[in-house]
Amino acid sequence: MKRILVTNDDGVFSEGLKLLRKALLEVADVTVVAPDREQSASGHSLTLDRPLRMRKLEEAVYSVDGTPTDCVNLAVKWLMKDDPPDMIVSGINFGCNLGDDVTYSGTVSATFEGTLMGIPSVAFSQEVGEHFSFEGAARFAGRLLGLLVTKKLPRDLLLNVNVPVGEATGVSLARLGRRVYKQSVVEKFDPRGRRYFWIAGSPAWQEDAGTDFEAVANGRISITPLHLDLTDYRGLDSYEWLRSELDGEPSGS
């Protein structure tokens, strides 16, 4: 039976993780290594300035006082080093991770780390709204992983899955959408007169066809294949003038 490592950024006690684990136990041997508390918007953060502590909560379920990326590292390079996972699955996140938001998401970043280690990885997120439930996303995760564990997968497989609230009307392969975020910094003062700040704002999405945002807005499950090569290949040609101007010039001249 294939081995799956499950993590998230909402914490080891989250309902989404519990239902995901239950669904995946139908198709694989599952080990959970997840943060001991919420780590939302932690991005691809790795803890290097303090020691990490791992605690066994029950058989094959562990908590870590760190980020999702920390959890993947401890699981793959220590806990499961003699028998590494065949796949890494992250979620089910409370709320969508669409478009540009994948760069902030701890849920998706856990799968980034998995892919960097050469392990096929999938992230699941659930839209929040009226009649919210993780049940539909958990069922879909079981179906999707049930298919994937039967295939020979590329080591760099990285899928970002978002499930709409309510009954899904279908599945779309979609590209990342673009978010317009009217961000602001709110300045306030505490009772002792010391200044502090809140980063705030309200996001709006460009309503482009073929995006993950469009799919979820239309009640469809979006699956977005991602990759970690951030090279702008067009720029290798369009910025050639810059290289030609600088090449051969002494440093600092």
BELDA-V362776 format. One record per run of one state. SS is the DSSP state (~ for helix, > for strand, _ for the rest). FROM is the first residue (numbers start at 1). LEN is the number of residues. If there is no record, write none. Layout:
ss	from	len
SS	FROM	LEN
SS	FROM	LEN
//
This chain:
ss	from	len
_	1	2
>	3	5
_	8	7
~	15	10
_	25	4
>	29	7
_	36	18
>	54	5
_	59	2
>	61	4
_	65	3
~	68	12
_	80	7
>	87	8
_	95	4
~	99	5
_	104	2
~	106	11
_	117	3
>	120	7
_	127	8
~	135	14
_	149	9
>	158	6
_	164	7
>	171	3
_	174	1
>	175	1
_	176	3
>	179	11
_	190	5
>	195	11
_	206	5
>	211	1
~	212	6
_	218	3
>	221	5
_	226	7
~	233	6
_	239	1
~	240	7
_	247	7
//
